[in-house]
Each structure stands twice: as structure tokens, then as C-alpha cells.
Amino acid sequence: MYWSKPEDALIFDSVDIPPEYIWAMWTNPTLLKTWWTLPPYTVDIIEMNVTNNGVFHTAINHDHKRTEIRGVYIDIVPNKRLVITDGVANDLRPSSNTFGTIIVDLKPVGPKTEYKAQFLYKDAFSMRDHFRSGLYAGWIKNTQAMLIKAKELHSSGVNIKLPSPTQPVQP
């Protein structure tokens, strides 16, 4: 792991998986649900409109508690870059209850893909709180699970279809 600033966290890996399989894990609601949270947590995909300014809305459930995550896709380059933030609403007005921004970059390098997931926290305090609570360790486990599932899909020969960039993706 590498920090570029005190309020940033980064996961980086070089994997034997074509970028479109990792992309599908992030953009297909059925696949996202398999790794976004791990047991004993569950996740509901409420809405995924994988378009610029589209809605990313999930709910994480644990111990009879429900935490909703509402974000907006602000940069989408299929199979290369995905940026989701809760810093703005889907009408691009600033959010008063921001937690951070997720940036996923995929870069093919020979037969491998460089996977980089960066979380930009609103401030260093929020980042430290995330680490102390164990959420960052969970993020690493979830990422490992996602990469394993992507590799299994690729190895099984499943043909990945990207959602249409003009159609909202509903679970």
C-alpha cells in the first residue's frame, strides 16, 4: 500500500486478468454484490446507473443495521477508469455528508492488468478513523475476493458483456 497524501489510501496489484473482467466486477450489479461486502455483511444494490453523473446507490446490512451509500459516477472510461464519489449529488451539487471518492484505474501491461484502487478521504481524520475501525482491512479482503472472482470468470471462459453506457443498470 502507498499513500500519496495523508488522506488517501491505495491498493495496487498486477494480475493475470484482462481489464474487462475487473471492470465487470465494478459495473455489473450481480457481480458487485458478490464482493462489495463479505459475510457476515450483505449488500443490496439499489441503483447503478453506470454513466457520467449516474447514481451509485447500495446499502450494507449487518446486525439489523443498514448503511446506505449514495454516490455519483463522475468519470467513466470503459475497461480503464471508474470514479465514484459521494462528494456531489447526481445533479452535481456539493454534498454536505461526504465520505470520499473511489478511483479505479486499469492498465493492460502485456498479459497482465495493473489494478489500482484509490480512496480519497475528505480529510486525514476520516482516513485514520476508517483504518482504526477495520474498514480498510475489509476493503483489502473485499478487493482480494473481487480479483479471485474475476479470475474465476476469466478462467471459465465466461463472455463479459459491458452495460450500455446509455442505459441505467438496475439489479
C-alpha positions in Angstrom: 0.0 0.0 0.0 1.1 3.5 -0.7 -0.2 6.9 0.5 0.2 9.9 -1.8 -1.3 12.2 0.8 -2.3 11.6 4.5 -6.0 11.4 3.4 -5.5 8.9 0.6 -5.3 5.1 0.6 -4.3 3.0 -2.3 -4.5 -0.7 -3.3 -2.3 -1.7 -6.2 -1.8 -5.1 -7.8 -0.6 -6.6 -11.1 -3.0 -9.5 -12.0 -3.4 -12.1 -14.8 -6.9 -11.0 -15.6 -8.0 -8.9 -18.6 -9.3 -5.5 -17.6 -12.8 -6.2 -18.8 -13.3 -8.8 -16.2 -12.3 -6.5 -13.4 -14.4 -3.7 -15.0 -17.4 -6.0 -14.9 -16.9 -6.7 -11.2 -17.2 -3.0 -10.6 -20.1 -2.2 -13.1 -22.3 -5.3 -13.1 -24.7 -5.2 -10.1 -24.9 -9.0 -9.9 -21.1 -9.3 -9.8 -20.6 -6.3 -7.5 -22.9 -7.9 -5.0 -20.6 -11.0 -4.7 -17.7 -9.0 -3.3 -18.7 -5.4 -2.3 -19.3 -6.8 1.3 -18.2 -10.2 2.7 -20.1 -12.2 5.3 -21.4 -11.5 7.8 -22.3 -8.3 5.9 -24.8 -8.3 3.0 -25.3 -5.7 0.4 -28.4 -4.5 -1.6 -27.7 -2.9 -4.9 -30.4 -0.2 -5.0 -29.4 1.5 -8.2 -26.4 1.5 -10.5 -26.6 3.9 -13.5 -23.1 3.5 -14.8 -23.0 6.7 -16.8 -21.4 10.1 -16.1 -23.4 11.7 -13.3 -25.3 8.4 -12.9 -26.3 7.1 -9.5 -24.4 4.5 -7.5 -26.6 3.5 -4.5 -26.0 0.5 -2.3 -27.0 -0.5 1.2 -24.8 -2.5 3.6 -26.6 -4.7 6.1 -25.2 -6.1 9.4 -26.6 -6.8 12.9 -30.0 -5.3 11.9 -28.3 -2.1 10.8 -28.5 -0.7 7.3 -25.9 1.8 6.0 -26.8 3.4 2.6 -24.0 4.6 0.3 -25.1 7.1 -2.3 -22.6 8.1 -4.9 -22.3 9.5 -8.4 -20.2 8.3 -11.2 -18.1 11.2 -12.3 -15.6 9.7 -14.7 -16.1 6.5 -16.8 -13.7 5.1 -19.4 -14.8 1.5 -20.0 -12.2 -1.0 -19.0 -9.8 1.7 -17.9 -11.1 4.2 -15.3 -14.0 4.5 -13.0 -14.6 7.3 -10.5 -17.4 7.3 -7.9 -17.8 10.0 -5.3 -20.3 10.9 -2.6 -18.9 14.4 -2.6 -21.6 15.6 -5.0 -25.2 14.5 -5.7 -26.2 13.3 -9.2 -27.2 16.9 -10.0 -23.6 17.8 -9.2 -24.5 19.9 -6.2 -22.0 19.6 -3.3 -22.9 17.0 -0.7 -22.7 18.1 2.9 -22.2 14.5 4.1 -19.2 13.4 2.0 -17.0 10.4 2.9 -14.8 10.2 -0.1 -14.0 9.3 -3.7 -13.1 5.9 -5.2 -10.8 5.9 -8.3 -10.3 2.6 -10.1 -7.6 2.5 -12.8 -7.0 -0.5 -15.0 -4.0 -0.6 -17.3 -3.1 -3.6 -19.5 0.6 -4.4 -19.4 1.4 -7.4 -21.6 -0.7 -10.4 -20.4 -1.4 -8.7 -17.0 -3.5 -5.8 -15.8 -2.3 -3.2 -13.4 -5.1 -2.7 -10.9 -5.1 0.5 -8.8 -8.0 1.4 -6.5 -7.5 4.7 -4.6 -9.8 6.0 -1.9 -9.6 9.8 -1.4 -11.0 10.7 2.0 -12.3 14.1 2.8 -9.6 14.6 5.4 -6.9 12.8 7.3 -9.1 12.3 10.3 -11.7 10.3 8.2 -8.9 8.2 6.8 -7.5 7.4 10.3 -11.0 6.6 11.5 -11.5 4.2 8.6 -8.2 2.4 9.4 -8.9 2.2 13.1 -12.4 0.7 12.6 -11.0 -2.1 10.4 -12.8 -0.9 7.3 -9.6 -0.6 5.4 -8.6 -4.2 6.2 -12.1 -5.1 5.0 -11.5 -3.2 1.8 -8.3 -5.2 1.2 -10.2 -8.5 1.8 -13.0 -7.5 -0.5 -10.6 -6.5 -3.2 -8.8 -9.8 -3.0 -12.2 -11.6 -3.2 -13.1 -9.5 -6.2 -9.9 -10.3 -8.0 -10.3 -14.0 -7.3 -13.9 -14.0 -8.7 -12.7 -12.0 -11.8 -10.0 -14.6 -12.4 -12.5 -17.4 -12.0 -14.8 -15.8 -14.5 -12.0 -15.4 -17.0 -10.7 -18.9 -16.5 -14.2 -20.4 -17.0 -14.5 -18.6 -20.4 -17.5 -16.5 -19.4 -18.1 -13.8 -22.0 -18.3 -10.5 -20.3 -20.9 -8.0 -21.7 -20.5 -4.4 -20.7 -23.7 -2.5 -19.8 -24.8 0.0 -22.4 -23.4 3.4 -21.5 -26.8 5.0 -22.1 -28.9 2.5 -20.1 -29.1 2.5 -16.3 -28.2 -0.8 -14.8 -30.8 -2.0 -12.3 -30.4 -5.0 -10.2 
